[in-house]
Amino acid sequence: MGFALLLGLSALALLAAMAVVVRARLRGRAEELIAATLVWNAIIITPIYVLGLLRHLRVPSLAIGSVLTSGLTLLVATRGTHWRSLLRNVGRTFVGLLRLYPDALALAWRSKRFVFVGVAFAAWLLPYLAVSAYFGQAMPNWDPLWYHDTIVGFTIQNHGFTMVDLPDTLQKVNGYVRLGEMTQLWMVIFADRRLADITNLLFAPAIAAGVYVLGRRYTGKVTAMGWAVAVLIMPACANLLQSTYVDPQNAALLLGGIVFATLDRPRMRDIWLAALGLALALGSKGLSLIPVPVAGAVAIYFLVRTHWPQRRQAVVATLIGGSLLIVIMGAVTYLRNYWAFHNPLWPDMGVEIKALKIHWPGQGPWASDPMRPGLPVDLNEPFPRLLDHLFALPWSVSGMYFDQAVDYGIGITWVAMPLGAIAFLACLAVALRRSLWQPSAREQAAPPLALALILAATVAGSPALWAPRYHVPAVGLLVTLICWLTARPAWERLSDAAVSVVLVTSLMMFWWTPVQRRWFFTPERLVRLIEASPLERELSRELGAPTVLTTAQVREKELTKGKLLVFNEQYDGFPSLFWNNTFSNRVQYLHGGPDFLTRAAAAGATWVFLDDRDQQAKVARAPGSGWQEVGVLNAIKGGSAYRRVPVPPAGPTKPAAPAPPSTATLSTPAPVKPPPAKTNVKPPATVPLPLSHPSRRVLPLRHSTQRAFPIAP
């Protein structure tokens, strides 16, 4: 029933989005795909945000709110046209979007270029990853289990965006933007976790379409298509498509906003779509604070230049409305953070500006400062060292996190980056020549200066250029500059060669990736997942889940709706594992201490989670503690669950007659221990910690102290 409700509401939202797209009269199917993705995402998250802020986010209210939002959108879209005519146009447009893949394949095949192999691979990869995401969890990694999934869990539990009492290591749950997680919530709240990992795949076509539209402004269809596929199958993007990382979704939203913001002669509706895309991007990832203002300024410039003399009132209304969209989306996070924590940038960055009387407490400054302790936000390396890591042999770099640089892919690093740097400088040179030295050159096609400025701001403001997953949109802008450069007569011979090399090397990365670093399932592994039961697929460590099967099965049985699990600051793990598969139980943080178990019992906890190094774990295992060990719950970091049991009466008692075995088993169930074969997993190569991990230190690679955790092969 839950999946049917999700499908119906999503289809209604898509119908409303397609109606808006039809009325917008866009320039091609790629633009229609981008706009449909933006509007659909806005429709499904609008009731989530409204109900979340009001703290009334429940399944019935969300379903009703979604119907009202979709219905209102349809009502607005039908103004000035007959609804039957609109539906016919919606149907034709939708069929045209469905034909994008086969038409792209046919076009690439007729071109007899290597681009066909890349397009064919992408056409196979996305359905394969969709099946993998449905039948099994993505390879476990830090951020999803640490705070992405945890944001979803607490939002469902608290029926909204309540600030939660949490230890310092989990304050990201309170302070981070959450549009990506709320899109994932849409996929799970009506049923269970199974569809959470599909979210990014819904936005994958829009990533390719965004790069294609930008590139198509300067080069031919096949070349633009090749670069679009190259960005999509870049390891840093493709690896995350079946996960709950929010980077691919953010890339699709930001590229979509940039597509409409950088139109040379925009219409009012284009600027509205640009504002929508930029607002959604701002709400999906904090790093969007860097490119969104620049892209917004570009959109304002083009709008005013095009329409100010004739339509001043419309320009003012569009500017105010579009700006409000972006400001409201930002205020949901940053204004609430200021009210709650006196820092809009909570928790990562503290700001001290005495001259302006600004004192924003945070976990670290932007740059390393001996006067202010804490991990700095800007973790960029010196440029020569960054180049060493970028151009090193694949997977030869090991360290805290700099080894992530390999996920740009060999082709992007060795071909696209040098060629893109040349294109960037050429773009600036041509723009200066047009404006200063050769005014007559203004009659020629303008260089992509707006895209170059957005790219420059992104690169200059990035806190971690070695982290490719943060920079998928930047790579999209980079290859657009390459499209412009290689379309010029002196560089035309490089066009096909460059995109072909990048495609073939990206394809090679899929086969070369070491088993320990793979994010995708092999066909043999996928067959095993399909043959397993749905619950086993979600819970079994042997099949890739982050939990031990036996303990997780007991979790599903005992931690039912409303039951409470309590943990303390020594949890050293991933709190998203504390919820059952439908997020129907409750999770609460209590400060640790000698009386932790007593306070947990007083709070009504059914289970507690304790790290094995916690002294309270020894107390819980002691006879008569009132707690009984269930077993290892966190298969990655360790830590066990304990259930509350009746405490035997104090003082001497008359020995009771032995109970039958079945009764004893029911009254005092034995701890559930995983078999050695399932827990003694040999840890493979290290998985990089995320940028925001609280325990990492910047160290030379050969002296790395990163703690590894195993990933199932």
FENHUCOR-V19503 format. One record per helix or strand. SS is the DSSP state (helix for helix, strand for strand). FROM is the first residue (numbers start at 1). TO is the last residue. Records with the same first field share a line. If there is no record, write none. Layout:
SS = FROM-TO, FROM-TO
This chain:
helix = 2-24, 29-54, 59-77, 83-98, 100-111, 115-135, 142-158, 168-170, 172-175, 179-188, 193-216, 221-232, 235-238, 247-261, 268-284, 288-307, 312-341, 354-356, 383-390, 402-408, 410-437, 439-443, 449-461, 468-486, 489-512, 515-517, 523-531, 534-539, 541-543, 549-558, 575-578, 596-602, 615-621, 661-667, 676-679, 701-703
strand = 351-353, 358-360, 369-369, 372-372, 547-547, 564-567, 586-589, 607-610, 627-632, 634-634, 640-644
